[in-house]
Amino acid sequence: MVSITTWNIWGLNRPLKQKEVRQAVRDFNLSLCVILESHVDVGNLGKVCNSVFRSWDWSSNGGCCDKGTRIIIGWNPAIFDVMILSQSPQVMHIQLVFKIDKRMVFCSFVYADNYYVSRKELWHNLSLHKVLVGNKPWCIMGDFNTALNIEDNSMGSSSVSIGIRDFQECVDDIEVVDINRMGIHYTWSQKPKNGVGLMKKIDRIMGNTPFVAEYPNSVAFFKPYRLSDHCPCILSFPEAGKVKPRSFKFANFLVFKPEFLGIVKSVWDSTLSGVHQFRLVKKLRLLKHPLRSLLFKQGNLHKKVEALRSKLDDIQQSIDRDPNNVDLRVAEKETSRDLLEASLDEECFLKQKSKVDWLRAGDSNSAFFHSSLKIRNHCSRIDVIKDSDGNPYEGDAVFQAFVNHYQKFFGTQGDISLSPAPDLFSKVIDPQKASHMIRQVTEEEVKKAMFSIAIDKAPGPEFHVNRSDEGKSSTPKSYADSFWQPTLSR
């Protein structure tokens, strides 16, 4: 595991604070440490940094600060190659390269000004840096000195301040999201002498979509602040684990392929013995392999679209030079048809995986689907968890925490009465309605349930039709309507 951190320690001249940083490097196994609000004079930087970082390399933005150094970066040269791209009093932009595998990520370390007007310069700086980053992985971390949302304040006004609104506009502009996180929510504590002080989440770790795609198992930790009033913000890159077998997922666009009906018919016409439900499950299972093969045959949908688009560009340029060439006209028509089909396949595939219900067919914004898919997958991951005893589990060991919990939970013995208390069921369904609900399932109900499945949904075993909803308007048709007219038989 490789970890980097930013920590507003509020002064690094004192030996006690230097000791705390060295202790944090050991405790959190850090390979890069960024100290914010250091207050170290430029002339004293060498002495302080050599005391804190020892054999590490270091740099700072002391040369552009009016009063004391605001940001100091120290890193282990055996782990990283670091290039300082640009710096200002409120941010340092670097390019970070992992020596072991040459992966690269842009990092911006922020120590924002206290006054919202001064922070406008920082927001502008980040917007400009986004242009340099382009489609490369980019993470931004540090002390932004303002909350992003109302719930990031433990108390105070319920209205959105100018500072919050400016920060929100910047985040929308540079297109970043919070990295999957765990630990303390309020990263700054006012620590008053008497009474309860204000707490805020003003330290964050954010990344753009390419970062989430390149480092999907990255995790942001917010540790207790110890002698500071700010949390150490730690970004960890767990080592890649073994590739886990993926469950079968059906791609909707396959139903429009010429081979699809033949594959389904050949499996469905096979003879199997057993009850109806067993035969249905068995046939669905037999469909997995041929459908996987059909999907594999389609190749990489995204590269296929790019290749066809490039091919069409070349053909149309050739037509411009030779307008009367019949062969080029035929090739243009065929390539245009192939590109349209490939684009529809890609859009359908991305829409199904992104699970965005409120964006309907016709909006071919594949970039949106790409981003939505990657961010959803990143946020749904559980890479670190603690059990009830406080023991941490990381990476491939996470599942063991769940297994241990439920083994202990379901294995607990106790006095259990199988006779419910008389007042447990205070409301009882009318006997006539109850008997109506448990009557024999009809073929029409089975068909209605199957055809009510939404376009991009794959219900699990718990899927059922609500029999009490009979008589209501029918749900929208699914993809099944376009190719399946079932004949149910006993």
PyMOL commands that set and color helices and strands:
alter all, ss='L'
color gray80, all
select helices_A, chain A and resi 15-27+42-53+62-64+116-133+150-152+162-174+209-214+252-256+258-268+276-297+301-321+326-354+366-379+395-410+431-437+443-451+467-469+479-482
alter helices_A, ss='H'
color red, helices_A
select strands_A, chain A and resi 2-8+30-40+57-60+69-75+80-88+91-98+104-111+138-143+176-178+181-183+188-189+199-200+203-208+219-222+233-237+384-386+392-394
alter strands_A, ss='S'
color yellow, strands_A
deselect
rebuild
show_as cartoon
